[in-house]
Amino acid sequence: MTEIKIGTRGSRLALIQTEMVIRRLQQELSAGSDLSFHPVTFTTRGEIFGSVPLSSIGGRGVFSGEIEEALVARKVDLAVHSAKDLPSEVHPDTVLLAVIPREDPSDVLIMPKDRDSDIPEIIGTGSPRREFLIKKIYPEAECRLLRGNVPTRLEKLRSGEYDAIILAEAGIKRLGLDREECFDYIKLPPDSFIPAGGQGIIALQVRRDHRLFTFLEKLVHRRTQTALDAERLVLRKISAGCHEAAGVYAFSPDTPAENSDKLMIKYFLFRDGRLFSDSISGDPERYADLADSLLKSYSDTTSPEERT
């Protein structure tokens, strides 16, 4: 047997997502294949410094850098990431592939059922994007730093440290933690509470020269791949970092989405006291042109220095 090593973080969610990818690959391999897939876990900077704001850690790829380095150094063959945790640019010798359909990209506001009020005073989040958007709904609320894996965050809510917390629907669903009887789950619609780029997407990173590259390219879920590419392109163009409130969502505005020939892209960016936001729709195959048109007003009203 030929062992294919897959780099991943060691959290329960990361390992579940890696197993999802492995099952997908095994389904597509012929019965006589000599390939076996084995996760190789890494601890990233984002996990080592798990009690401070991500913006204070600095640098790119705080949840992926160590894994990408191992991939480029050929210590692993593939890498699996939550796409929303990736920097807007990855190593040029690698490609991101979406081989599994996107999970619901929504954020969810979670509150205890036995709460005293439906208006939370203290909301836990470590995301400037979530803080900016939730303050539009609850302007009097105080947002306090919340870091850690999903079970840890839910336990902090359960202990009364927060009145509410915000998590990604995809993560709690994959963990089977989306129906805890002691909590109310309030979905925040992604077309208005715009998610992080790539939220709900599992990204498979592969070197362009790897022998499985051509095989893996054929497995992409086309609609999810287009959304991933479009969202990441917008993030690159606005140079959005983890310290800024920014979101982008590419999706089909039609129902059912499977039969749609249209792509809509929405984004927002709050930078230096200015809010930029817009939406556009058109041909999915021309997502790059759509992104340029979407960001025209942003480009026209900012200097090159402001865009970096």
Rosetta blueprint (number, residue, H / E / L):
1 M L
2 T E
3 E E
4 I E
5 K E
6 I E
7 G E
8 T E
9 R E
10 G L
11 S L
12 R H
13 L H
14 A H
15 L H
16 I H
17 Q H
18 T H
19 E H
20 M H
21 V H
22 I H
23 R H
24 R H
25 L H
26 Q H
27 Q H
28 E H
29 L L
30 S L
31 A L
32 G L
33 S L
34 D L
35 L E
36 S E
37 F E
38 H E
39 P E
40 V E
41 T E
42 F E
43 T L
44 T L
45 R H
46 G H
47 E H
48 I H
49 F L
50 G L
51 S L
52 V L
53 P L
54 L H
55 S H
56 S H
57 I H
58 G L
59 G L
60 R L
61 G L
62 V L
63 F L
64 S L
65 G H
66 E H
67 I H
68 E H
69 E H
70 A H
71 L H
72 V H
73 A L
74 R L
75 K L
76 V L
77 D L
78 L E
79 A E
80 V E
81 H E
82 S E
83 A H
84 K H
85 D H
86 L L
87 P L
88 S L
89 E L
90 V L
91 H L
92 P L
93 D L
94 T E
95 V E
96 L E
97 L E
98 A L
99 V L
100 I L
101 P L
102 R L
103 E L
104 D L
105 P L
106 S L
107 D E
108 V E
109 L E
110 I E
111 M E
112 P E
113 K L
114 D L
115 R L
116 D L
117 S L
118 D L
119 I L
120 P L
121 E L
122 I E
123 I E
124 G E
125 T L
126 G L
127 S L
128 P H
129 R H
130 R H
131 E H
132 F H
133 L H
134 I H
135 K H
136 K H
137 I H
138 Y L
139 P L
140 E L
141 A L
142 E E
143 C E
144 R E
145 L L
146 L L
147 R L
148 G L
149 N L
150 V H
151 P H
152 T H
153 R H
154 L H
155 E H
156 K H
157 L H
158 R H
159 S L
160 G L
161 E L
162 Y L
163 D L
164 A E
165 I E
166 I E
167 L E
168 A E
169 E H
170 A H
171 G H
172 I H
173 K H
174 R H
175 L L
176 G L
177 L L
178 D L
179 R L
180 E L
181 E L
182 C L
183 F E
184 D E
185 Y E
186 I E
187 K E
188 L E
189 P L
190 P L
191 D L
192 S L
193 F L
194 I L
195 P L
196 A L
197 G L
198 G L
199 Q L
200 G L
201 I L
202 I E
203 A E
204 L E
205 Q E
206 V E
207 R E
208 R L
209 D L
210 H L
211 R L
212 L L
213 F H
214 T H
215 F H
216 L H
217 E H
218 K L
219 L L
220 V L
221 H L
222 R H
223 R H
224 T H
225 Q H
226 T H
227 A H
228 L H
229 D H
230 A H
231 E H
232 R H
233 L H
234 V H
235 L H
236 R H
237 K H
238 I H
239 S L
240 A L
241 G L
242 C L
243 H L
244 E L
245 A E
246 A E
247 G E
248 V E
249 Y E
250 A E
251 F E
252 S L
253 P L
254 D L
255 T L
256 P L
257 A H
258 E H
259 N H
260 S L
261 D L
262 K L
263 L E
264 M E
265 I E
266 K E
267 Y E
268 F E
269 L E
270 F E
271 R E
272 D L
273 G L
274 R E
275 L E
276 F E
277 S E
278 D E
279 S E
280 I E
281 S E
282 G E
283 D L
284 P H
285 E H
286 R H
287 Y H
288 A H
289 D H
290 L H
291 A H
292 D H
293 S H
294 L H
295 L L
296 K H
297 S H
298 Y H
299 S H
300 D H
301 T L
302 T L
303 S L
304 P L
305 E L
306 E L
307 R L
308 T L
